[in-house]
Amino acid sequence: MSSPEELHKFDTLVGIIARLRGPDGCPWDRKQTHTSLRENLLSECYEVLAALDDGDTDQLGEELGDLLLQIVLHAQIASEAGEFTLGDVVHSITTKLIHRHPHIFGNRTVADAEEVMLNWEELKEEEREDGVSMLNGVPRLMPALSYSYEVQKRVARVGFDWENLDGVIDKLVEEIGELRQAGNLEQQAHEFGDLLFTLVNIARRMGIDAEAALRKTNQRFYRRFSRMEEICRQRGLNLRELSLDEQDVLWEEAKGEERPG
């Protein structure tokens, strides 16, 4: 058993994972592959986001540990297969960070964070192979709102953006009109997608993370609707049998019980 001091060391985690994957290790860990761990990795990422949304730093530390486990486990699997090592992973990211921060590790000067981002995009373009789109690096499996946010942010760095927020809002009005005029389900889906894309653009211009904003709205809805169900149980009511007006009264009651802010 490792000492408390050893448990704080990164090498201890690496050794534990190697042992779990070893010949006499854990049957579950030994059978895992890059593919079988996909859902685990995604789940841990969402747990980290939940801790961030909740502002729970203790939970955040724990969830980051779970995410780190997934990273080290993938590196161990790759090392066993001769694909790459954990050292290769660290080398890749440290090399990238040094190259993309010449204002820290080189002789380039920058005025502010905005100029840092412009330089970052220029350096990324240097790293890309000829003919590869600047959008190619955006993960296609990202949640749709996050993907929209990221591609819009990237093209804005090269000037492909609205001059001001009013222009985007005008576009939103135009998209609502096109949605109303859509004649069939396929057209409606097309126009609805355009509407969502424009809403994400508005959020980006306002400094709002659309994915995070929607997550918080979902959480509020869950909390308020659950409270409605609880009120019905307390009062012997059947939620399904209430009229919409009666349900709205309960919704407002549940909403009113929440703390401001």
Backbone bond lengths (Angstrom), bond angles and torsions (degrees), N, CA, C in turn:
res aa  C-N    CA-C-N  psi(-1)  N-CA   C-N-CA  omega(-1)  CA-C   N-CA-C  phi
1 M - - - 1.463 - - 1.519 109.63 -
2 S 1.325 117.40 131.14 1.451 121.88 -178.36 1.521 111.00 -71.23
3 S 1.337 116.14 148.82 1.456 121.58 177.43 1.520 109.64 -73.77
4 P 1.351 118.15 162.53 1.469 120.32 177.51 1.527 112.38 -55.42
5 E 1.352 116.16 -35.55 1.460 118.96 179.12 1.526 111.03 -66.58
6 E 1.333 116.58 -40.45 1.457 120.75 -179.56 1.525 111.57 -66.64
7 L 1.329 116.76 -31.99 1.460 120.58 -177.89 1.526 112.79 -67.65
8 H 1.330 116.99 -15.30 1.459 120.70 177.29 1.534 112.43 -87.57
9 K 1.326 117.46 -4.68 1.454 120.82 -174.60 1.528 111.43 -94.93
10 F 1.328 114.80 138.97 1.461 120.43 -179.97 1.528 110.80 -62.64
11 D 1.335 116.95 -37.34 1.463 120.26 -179.38 1.520 111.88 -61.75
12 T 1.320 117.06 -29.22 1.465 120.01 178.22 1.523 110.32 -65.04
13 L 1.331 116.82 -43.43 1.466 121.29 177.04 1.524 110.52 -61.06
14 V 1.329 116.53 -44.68 1.460 120.55 179.85 1.531 110.23 -60.67
15 G 1.325 116.51 -41.60 1.457 120.32 179.40 1.519 112.65 -66.14
16 I 1.319 116.38 -38.57 1.468 120.26 179.02 1.524 110.31 -63.21
17 I 1.333 116.19 -45.43 1.472 119.92 -179.94 1.522 110.67 -62.81
18 A 1.337 116.90 -41.63 1.462 120.29 178.45 1.520 110.76 -62.04
19 R 1.323 116.98 -39.56 1.471 120.16 179.14 1.517 111.42 -68.27
20 L 1.337 116.72 -41.30 1.464 119.95 178.48 1.520 111.68 -61.80
21 R 1.333 116.33 -31.94 1.456 121.53 -179.81 1.524 112.43 -88.28
22 G 1.325 116.91 -6.06 1.460 121.35 -175.96 1.515 113.41 -72.93
23 P 1.346 117.08 173.45 1.473 122.21 -177.64 1.523 113.61 -55.28
24 D 1.326 117.13 -35.80 1.462 121.38 179.86 1.526 111.41 -104.46
25 G 1.332 116.19 22.49 1.450 120.52 -176.45 1.516 113.87 -86.46
26 C 1.320 115.07 -159.70 1.466 121.90 -176.58 1.529 110.53 -76.74
27 P 1.332 118.20 128.83 1.481 120.33 -179.93 1.518 112.97 -56.87
28 W 1.330 116.85 -38.08 1.474 119.06 -179.05 1.521 110.69 -67.11
29 D 1.338 116.97 -48.54 1.460 120.57 -178.16 1.529 111.14 -63.48
30 R 1.314 116.73 -37.01 1.465 120.46 -176.60 1.531 111.97 -67.07
31 K 1.322 117.79 -28.89 1.459 119.96 -176.11 1.527 113.44 -87.70
32 Q 1.342 117.60 -5.86 1.457 120.42 -175.94 1.522 111.77 -73.94
33 T 1.342 115.00 149.46 1.459 123.31 176.65 1.529 108.60 -130.68
34 H 1.329 115.69 172.51 1.465 118.69 175.63 1.534 110.07 -55.68
35 T 1.311 116.17 -41.33 1.467 120.59 -176.94 1.517 111.82 -69.49
36 S 1.330 117.11 -43.92 1.468 119.73 -176.54 1.524 112.24 -67.22
37 L 1.322 117.14 -21.09 1.473 121.04 -177.36 1.524 113.29 -94.45
38 R 1.334 117.18 1.16 1.464 119.94 -177.91 1.520 112.42 -55.72
39 E 1.341 116.69 -50.16 1.459 120.50 -177.14 1.525 111.05 -65.69
40 N 1.335 116.71 -34.90 1.464 119.71 178.33 1.521 110.85 -63.68
41 L 1.331 115.75 -43.76 1.455 120.09 179.88 1.524 110.98 -62.24
42 L 1.317 116.18 -45.29 1.464 120.25 179.83 1.526 111.03 -63.25
43 S 1.338 115.39 -43.30 1.460 120.07 179.95 1.524 111.57 -60.76
44 E 1.330 116.97 -42.70 1.465 120.13 -179.61 1.524 111.40 -66.23
45 C 1.341 116.79 -35.34 1.466 119.74 176.33 1.528 110.49 -61.46
46 Y 1.329 116.46 -42.24 1.464 120.14 179.61 1.528 111.72 -68.48
47 E 1.335 116.87 -32.74 1.470 119.69 176.62 1.530 110.46 -65.07
48 V 1.327 115.90 -38.00 1.469 119.83 176.72 1.526 109.80 -64.09
49 L 1.339 116.61 -43.96 1.460 120.27 178.88 1.525 111.59 -61.49
50 A 1.329 116.29 -39.69 1.463 120.03 179.36 1.518 111.00 -62.57
51 A 1.334 116.58 -41.89 1.466 120.38 178.41 1.520 110.85 -64.48
52 L 1.344 116.50 -38.18 1.471 120.17 176.84 1.518 110.90 -65.00
53 D 1.336 116.96 -43.55 1.456 120.93 179.60 1.529 111.44 -62.61
54 D 1.322 115.77 -36.40 1.467 120.65 -178.44 1.522 112.57 -80.57
55 G 1.325 116.59 -12.16 1.459 119.57 -177.55 1.517 112.56 67.19
56 D 1.335 116.75 25.50 1.463 122.40 -177.13 1.523 108.88 -96.10
57 T 1.330 117.34 96.82 1.463 120.49 -175.10 1.524 112.29 -69.98
58 D 1.331 117.77 -32.61 1.470 119.58 176.70 1.520 110.11 -63.83
59 Q 1.339 116.04 -45.53 1.456 120.45 178.57 1.524 110.53 -66.18
60 L 1.324 116.90 -36.10 1.457 120.81 179.24 1.519 110.94 -60.29
61 G 1.337 116.25 -44.72 1.462 120.01 179.04 1.516 111.49 -59.99
62 E 1.325 116.64 -41.38 1.462 120.80 179.75 1.524 111.29 -67.39
63 E 1.330 116.40 -43.09 1.463 119.82 -177.90 1.531 111.76 -69.60
64 L 1.325 117.14 -33.91 1.464 119.48 175.19 1.528 110.59 -63.86
65 G 1.341 115.90 -33.96 1.455 119.70 175.23 1.517 111.70 -63.76
66 D 1.337 116.50 -42.30 1.467 120.64 177.79 1.525 110.86 -63.27
67 L 1.341 116.15 -38.33 1.460 120.07 178.52 1.531 110.59 -68.30
68 L 1.320 116.34 -40.49 1.462 120.83 177.72 1.526 110.65 -61.37
69 L 1.322 117.16 -37.08 1.461 121.45 176.31 1.520 110.64 -56.31
70 Q 1.326 116.82 -44.70 1.458 120.75 -179.59 1.532 111.36 -62.81
71 I 1.314 116.44 -40.10 1.465 120.85 -179.80 1.528 110.58 -64.80
72 V 1.326 116.10 -47.48 1.463 119.58 -179.18 1.521 110.64 -66.52
73 L 1.315 117.34 -36.31 1.460 120.93 179.20 1.528 110.98 -64.54
74 H 1.342 116.71 -43.72 1.464 119.81 176.87 1.527 110.78 -62.48
75 A 1.338 116.62 -40.02 1.460 120.12 179.51 1.526 111.07 -65.25
76 Q 1.329 117.03 -37.91 1.463 120.82 178.48 1.530 111.11 -65.93
77 I 1.324 116.19 -43.45 1.472 120.68 177.93 1.523 109.94 -60.69
78 A 1.325 116.13 -43.74 1.459 120.23 -179.81 1.528 111.52 -65.43
79 S 1.321 115.88 -39.61 1.462 119.92 179.48 1.523 111.33 -62.96
80 E 1.322 116.95 -41.87 1.462 121.46 178.95 1.528 111.51 -62.73
81 A 1.342 116.04 -32.40 1.462 120.65 -178.09 1.525 112.29 -89.48
82 G 1.328 116.85 -0.22 1.456 120.33 -178.81 1.514 113.76 73.68
83 E 1.326 117.39 23.24 1.464 121.42 -177.68 1.534 111.31 -85.84
84 F 1.310 116.50 -54.74 1.454 122.87 175.27 1.518 107.65 -164.39
85 T 1.335 116.45 169.13 1.456 121.35 -179.94 1.515 110.59 -115.62
86 L 1.314 115.74 169.39 1.460 119.61 175.67 1.517 110.21 -62.20
87 G 1.317 116.49 -33.45 1.458 120.46 176.02 1.522 111.63 -62.65
88 D 1.331 116.56 -37.59 1.466 120.56 176.88 1.527 110.69 -63.96
89 V 1.333 116.43 -38.90 1.469 121.07 178.62 1.524 110.20 -61.94
90 V 1.335 115.90 -47.51 1.462 120.55 -179.57 1.533 110.26 -65.12
91 H 1.340 116.56 -42.39 1.466 120.42 179.14 1.524 110.76 -59.56
92 S 1.324 116.73 -42.32 1.456 121.23 -178.27 1.519 111.72 -60.88
93 I 1.326 116.64 -48.40 1.456 119.35 -175.65 1.522 112.02 -74.25
94 T 1.340 118.39 -35.72 1.461 119.28 178.97 1.525 110.92 -68.53
95 T 1.326 116.50 -39.76 1.462 120.39 176.90 1.529 110.78 -61.93
96 K 1.335 115.52 -43.06 1.457 120.31 -179.93 1.533 111.29 -63.70
97 L 1.325 117.03 -43.19 1.466 121.13 -178.33 1.530 111.00 -64.61
98 I 1.319 116.53 -41.48 1.462 119.89 179.58 1.525 110.40 -65.53
99 H 1.338 116.24 -43.53 1.465 120.30 -178.79 1.523 112.06 -65.14
100 R 1.334 116.84 -36.52 1.461 120.10 -175.72 1.524 113.70 -89.35
101 H 1.325 117.25 2.99 1.472 120.85 176.74 1.529 110.08 -126.08
102 P 1.334 117.02 58.92 1.476 118.81 179.65 1.519 112.68 -65.57
103 H 1.343 117.33 -18.86 1.462 120.15 177.35 1.528 111.27 -75.87
104 I 1.327 117.35 -9.87 1.462 121.96 176.56 1.528 110.26 -109.26
105 F 1.338 116.15 -46.55 1.463 120.95 -174.68 1.530 112.82 -103.65
106 G 1.320 116.98 3.03 1.464 121.11 178.51 1.503 110.56 -134.03
107 N 1.334 116.13 -153.43 1.475 120.17 -176.00 1.520 113.74 -111.34
108 R 1.356 117.27 11.64 1.462 119.69 178.29 1.527 109.64 -79.99
109 T 1.320 116.46 146.35 1.466 121.73 177.04 1.526 109.46 -115.00
110 V 1.320 115.94 148.05 1.462 121.73 178.13 1.517 108.71 -132.39
111 A 1.341 114.75 153.65 1.468 119.72 -177.83 1.522 112.08 -89.38
112 D 1.354 116.29 -36.40 1.455 119.11 -175.34 1.529 109.89 -160.35
113 A 1.338 115.33 -177.27 1.466 121.06 -177.46 1.523 111.79 -64.15
114 E 1.348 116.72 -32.75 1.461 119.84 179.66 1.529 110.94 -63.99
115 E 1.314 116.41 -39.98 1.465 119.89 178.49 1.523 110.53 -68.95
116 V 1.330 116.48 -33.43 1.469 119.88 175.18 1.518 110.13 -58.52
117 M 1.332 116.70 -44.73 1.463 120.49 -178.73 1.522 111.68 -66.82
118 L 1.328 117.59 -36.58 1.464 120.55 177.24 1.529 110.23 -63.94
119 N 1.335 115.78 -43.92 1.463 120.06 177.66 1.525 110.90 -64.02
120 W 1.327 115.48 -38.84 1.467 121.14 179.69 1.526 110.30 -58.35
121 E 1.322 116.47 -44.93 1.462 120.50 -179.10 1.526 110.64 -67.85
122 E 1.318 117.99 -38.21 1.460 121.22 177.32 1.524 110.93 -62.58
123 L 1.319 116.41 -42.62 1.463 120.87 -179.53 1.517 111.16 -68.38
124 K 1.339 116.65 -37.00 1.459 119.74 176.74 1.521 110.61 -64.58
125 E 1.334 115.77 -36.47 1.462 119.99 179.21 1.530 110.46 -65.17
126 E 1.344 116.20 -36.66 1.458 119.80 177.00 1.526 111.25 -63.47
127 E 1.338 116.15 -32.57 1.464 120.90 -177.25 1.525 112.13 -78.34
128 R 1.334 116.95 -22.76 1.465 119.83 -176.98 1.519 111.26 -75.09
129 E 1.324 114.75 147.87 1.454 119.98 176.11 1.533 108.80 -72.33
130 D 1.317 115.82 155.50 1.461 120.52 179.45 1.523 110.72 -59.07
131 G 1.327 115.44 136.46 1.457 120.20 177.09 1.509 115.13 84.67
132 V 1.332 118.40 -1.49 1.463 121.67 -179.75 1.524 109.07 -92.21
133 S 1.324 116.96 128.64 1.463 121.76 -178.24 1.524 111.43 -65.36
134 M 1.324 115.82 147.66 1.454 120.34 175.73 1.519 111.66 -66.35
135 L 1.336 117.30 -14.87 1.465 121.19 177.77 1.520 112.06 -89.69
136 N 1.326 116.56 -5.05 1.461 120.40 -174.29 1.521 112.49 -62.88
137 G 1.333 116.30 -30.82 1.459 119.90 -176.27 1.515 114.59 -80.58
138 V 1.329 118.08 -4.36 1.472 120.21 178.97 1.531 107.97 -78.95
139 P 1.332 118.15 119.84 1.471 120.36 -176.95 1.525 111.81 -58.29
140 R 1.315 116.73 125.74 1.470 121.31 -177.14 1.514 112.27 -68.63
141 L 1.339 117.75 -21.47 1.461 120.53 -177.48 1.527 112.62 -91.66
142 M 1.324 117.34 6.37 1.465 119.41 174.75 1.524 109.53 -61.05
143 P 1.333 118.50 151.21 1.466 119.27 170.80 1.521 109.95 -52.47
144 A 1.320 117.05 143.66 1.460 121.58 -170.20 1.533 113.07 -57.23
145 L 1.330 117.17 -41.02 1.461 118.76 -179.37 1.523 110.83 -65.10
146 S 1.331 116.30 -41.83 1.465 120.21 179.30 1.521 110.85 -66.10
147 Y 1.329 116.67 -38.14 1.462 120.61 178.66 1.531 109.81 -62.89
148 S 1.330 116.75 -46.03 1.469 120.58 178.12 1.523 110.90 -58.24
149 Y 1.322 115.39 -45.32 1.468 120.71 -179.99 1.522 110.70 -58.99
150 E 1.324 116.55 -45.12 1.459 120.63 -175.44 1.528 111.72 -68.93
151 V 1.329 117.80 -44.09 1.474 118.40 -178.57 1.533 110.60 -68.24
152 Q 1.325 116.81 -36.07 1.458 119.53 177.37 1.528 110.98 -65.82
153 K 1.321 115.99 -40.24 1.465 120.15 179.51 1.521 110.84 -64.44
154 R 1.336 116.33 -39.33 1.469 119.61 -178.25 1.522 112.17 -68.46
155 V 1.324 117.32 -44.19 1.463 118.27 -178.67 1.524 111.02 -70.94
156 A 1.339 116.66 -26.60 1.467 119.25 177.65 1.518 111.11 -64.98
157 R 1.340 117.02 -28.43 1.465 120.67 -179.62 1.517 112.21 -65.62
158 V 1.333 116.69 -22.22 1.469 119.49 178.56 1.531 111.04 -105.63
159 G 1.359 115.43 15.65 1.459 120.38 173.43 1.510 116.28 92.35
160 F 1.343 117.84 -0.34 1.463 119.92 179.77 1.529 108.24 -85.91
161 D 1.319 115.24 83.62 1.465 120.46 -172.98 1.525 109.11 -159.06
162 W 1.324 115.95 160.34 1.459 121.01 175.40 1.528 109.21 -68.39
163 E 1.318 116.15 148.99 1.457 120.12 179.75 1.519 111.44 -68.00
164 N 1.340 116.83 -34.31 1.461 120.02 -179.60 1.524 109.87 -152.84
165 L 1.320 115.52 172.18 1.458 121.18 -176.71 1.522 112.00 -66.00
166 D 1.324 117.09 -31.92 1.468 120.14 -179.58 1.527 111.40 -59.08
167 G 1.324 116.55 -37.21 1.454 119.74 179.11 1.521 112.47 -63.82
168 V 1.332 116.04 -37.35 1.470 119.83 179.19 1.527 110.33 -70.68
169 I 1.326 116.40 -38.50 1.464 119.74 179.28 1.527 110.26 -66.30
170 D 1.325 116.99 -38.42 1.471 119.90 174.91 1.528 110.28 -60.46
171 K 1.337 115.98 -39.05 1.458 120.71 177.89 1.522 110.40 -64.45
172 L 1.337 116.69 -36.72 1.462 121.09 178.63 1.524 110.30 -62.20
173 V 1.320 116.97 -44.63 1.467 121.47 178.22 1.526 109.69 -60.47
174 E 1.330 116.32 -41.83 1.469 120.90 179.06 1.533 110.33 -62.11
175 E 1.336 116.59 -42.49 1.466 120.49 -178.22 1.530 111.31 -67.78
176 I 1.325 117.52 -35.55 1.468 120.73 176.94 1.523 109.77 -63.46
177 G 1.339 115.98 -41.81 1.461 120.00 177.80 1.515 112.14 -62.47
178 E 1.333 117.00 -40.75 1.461 120.84 179.43 1.526 111.30 -68.05
179 L 1.329 116.54 -34.30 1.466 119.74 176.73 1.523 110.51 -64.89
180 R 1.318 116.74 -41.27 1.463 120.60 179.39 1.522 112.04 -63.87
181 Q 1.316 116.18 -31.03 1.458 120.56 -176.27 1.524 112.69 -89.97
182 A 1.331 117.70 -7.36 1.466 120.61 -177.92 1.525 109.97 -60.72
183 G 1.337 116.44 133.06 1.462 120.52 -171.15 1.500 116.09 -90.92
184 N 1.329 119.27 -24.31 1.458 120.56 -178.95 1.524 109.17 -141.40
185 L 1.324 115.92 176.62 1.461 120.82 -174.49 1.524 112.12 -61.82
186 E 1.325 116.93 -39.58 1.467 120.13 -179.89 1.525 110.94 -63.12
187 Q 1.323 116.36 -43.91 1.458 120.17 178.51 1.530 111.00 -67.13
188 Q 1.335 115.93 -38.72 1.461 120.01 179.02 1.527 110.85 -62.50
189 A 1.341 116.29 -42.41 1.464 120.42 178.99 1.526 110.31 -63.62
190 H 1.322 116.06 -40.50 1.461 121.24 178.73 1.530 110.88 -61.45
191 E 1.318 116.10 -49.73 1.464 120.33 -177.77 1.522 111.64 -69.67
192 F 1.334 116.65 -33.44 1.467 119.69 177.57 1.524 110.36 -65.36
193 G 1.349 116.37 -39.46 1.456 119.56 175.74 1.517 111.88 -61.20
194 D 1.338 116.52 -42.66 1.466 120.55 177.40 1.530 110.85 -61.75
195 L 1.331 115.82 -38.16 1.465 120.55 179.70 1.529 110.56 -64.35
196 L 1.329 116.40 -45.75 1.465 120.07 178.43 1.526 111.22 -61.85
197 F 1.336 115.81 -42.13 1.460 120.55 -179.84 1.525 110.64 -60.19
198 T 1.328 116.35 -40.74 1.461 120.44 178.90 1.522 111.46 -68.48
199 L 1.330 117.08 -37.96 1.469 120.63 177.00 1.528 111.36 -62.11
200 V 1.329 116.01 -39.69 1.463 119.75 176.82 1.524 110.09 -63.70
201 N 1.328 116.03 -37.65 1.464 120.35 178.48 1.523 110.73 -62.90
202 I 1.330 115.97 -41.74 1.466 119.98 177.10 1.524 110.33 -62.11
203 A 1.328 115.75 -44.88 1.467 119.91 178.99 1.520 110.86 -59.03
204 R 1.326 116.08 -44.71 1.467 120.12 -179.69 1.526 110.94 -60.29
205 R 1.330 116.65 -44.59 1.465 120.03 -179.25 1.525 111.68 -64.60
206 M 1.347 116.15 -27.31 1.468 120.34 -179.57 1.531 112.36 -91.08
207 G 1.335 116.15 -1.34 1.462 119.49 -179.15 1.512 113.36 79.70
208 I 1.326 117.04 23.83 1.462 121.96 -178.78 1.526 109.44 -105.81
209 D 1.313 116.83 132.60 1.460 121.98 173.33 1.520 107.38 -81.42
210 A 1.332 117.38 107.22 1.460 121.18 -174.33 1.522 111.70 -60.95
211 E 1.329 117.52 -39.63 1.467 121.26 -179.91 1.526 110.47 -63.13
212 A 1.330 116.46 -46.28 1.460 120.74 179.95 1.524 111.28 -66.51
213 A 1.334 116.52 -39.26 1.470 120.33 179.62 1.525 110.71 -62.78
214 L 1.340 116.14 -41.79 1.468 119.28 179.93 1.522 111.03 -70.07
215 R 1.333 116.89 -36.40 1.474 119.22 176.27 1.521 110.56 -59.34
216 K 1.323 116.91 -43.86 1.469 120.34 -179.11 1.523 111.16 -67.12
217 T 1.340 116.87 -37.47 1.467 119.82 176.13 1.524 110.45 -64.07
218 N 1.326 117.11 -42.03 1.462 121.07 177.01 1.523 111.32 -59.48
219 Q 1.332 115.19 -41.48 1.460 120.03 179.39 1.528 111.23 -64.90
220 R 1.336 116.34 -41.51 1.469 119.48 177.87 1.519 110.80 -63.63
221 F 1.337 116.22 -42.47 1.461 119.47 179.60 1.525 110.19 -61.64
222 Y 1.322 116.55 -45.95 1.471 121.00 179.43 1.519 110.56 -58.29
223 R 1.331 115.88 -46.54 1.457 120.98 -177.11 1.535 111.40 -63.87
224 R 1.326 116.16 -44.28 1.472 119.53 -177.40 1.524 111.64 -71.27
225 F 1.339 116.65 -40.93 1.458 118.44 -179.72 1.526 110.49 -67.92
226 S 1.316 117.59 -37.74 1.466 120.84 176.75 1.522 110.84 -62.14
227 R 1.335 115.94 -36.65 1.464 120.13 177.56 1.531 110.36 -67.50
228 M 1.338 117.31 -37.95 1.469 120.41 175.07 1.528 110.74 -58.20
229 E 1.327 116.16 -44.69 1.460 120.06 179.19 1.529 111.18 -62.44
230 E 1.332 115.36 -39.23 1.463 120.00 179.91 1.528 110.78 -65.64
231 I 1.333 116.66 -42.14 1.467 120.52 178.68 1.523 110.11 -61.12
232 C 1.317 116.40 -41.48 1.471 119.89 179.12 1.525 111.21 -62.48
233 R 1.322 117.25 -41.50 1.475 120.21 178.65 1.516 110.27 -63.80
234 Q 1.332 116.59 -41.36 1.463 121.00 -178.86 1.526 111.73 -65.29
235 R 1.338 117.12 -31.87 1.465 121.18 -174.86 1.527 112.40 -103.52
236 G 1.317 116.24 6.03 1.460 119.65 178.89 1.511 113.57 67.85
237 L 1.328 117.15 31.03 1.461 121.98 -179.09 1.531 110.58 -100.63
238 N 1.315 115.84 152.96 1.452 121.81 174.21 1.530 107.40 -105.56
239 L 1.320 116.56 110.61 1.458 121.05 -175.25 1.527 111.62 -56.79
240 R 1.318 116.17 -37.32 1.450 120.78 -177.26 1.535 111.75 -65.28
241 E 1.340 116.36 -28.22 1.461 120.31 -176.10 1.527 113.08 -88.67
242 L 1.330 117.62 -6.97 1.462 120.78 -179.77 1.521 110.35 -79.53
243 S 1.336 115.40 147.95 1.464 119.26 175.30 1.525 109.34 -71.66
244 L 1.320 116.22 165.97 1.454 119.71 179.50 1.524 110.99 -61.87
245 D 1.345 116.92 -37.94 1.462 119.82 177.77 1.522 111.00 -62.47
246 E 1.332 116.88 -40.86 1.469 120.76 179.12 1.523 110.83 -67.80
247 Q 1.328 116.27 -37.86 1.456 119.62 176.84 1.524 110.96 -65.36
248 D 1.336 116.46 -38.05 1.465 120.29 178.33 1.525 111.54 -62.91
249 V 1.344 116.71 -35.91 1.457 120.55 177.35 1.528 110.18 -62.81
250 L 1.328 116.17 -43.47 1.465 120.38 177.97 1.522 111.24 -64.51
251 W 1.338 115.69 -38.92 1.467 120.08 178.92 1.527 110.29 -60.58
252 E 1.324 116.07 -46.05 1.461 119.74 -179.84 1.527 110.89 -64.84
253 E 1.332 116.35 -35.54 1.465 119.94 177.69 1.518 110.56 -64.56
254 A 1.332 115.73 -45.89 1.466 119.77 178.67 1.525 111.46 -63.72
255 K 1.309 115.42 -39.91 1.461 120.94 178.70 1.522 110.97 -64.37
256 G 1.334 115.66 -39.80 1.456 120.92 -177.99 1.520 113.70 -69.06
257 E 1.349 117.40 -20.52 1.450 121.09 -179.63 1.525 112.12 -78.57
258 E 1.337 117.01 -15.51 1.458 119.87 -177.57 1.522 110.36 -76.27
259 R 1.301 113.41 153.39 1.470 119.48 176.64 1.520 109.16 -69.08
260 P 1.336 117.01 146.46 1.462 119.54 177.34 1.525 110.71 -61.83
261 G 1.357 115.20 150.01 1.459 119.60 175.94 1.497 111.80 101.41
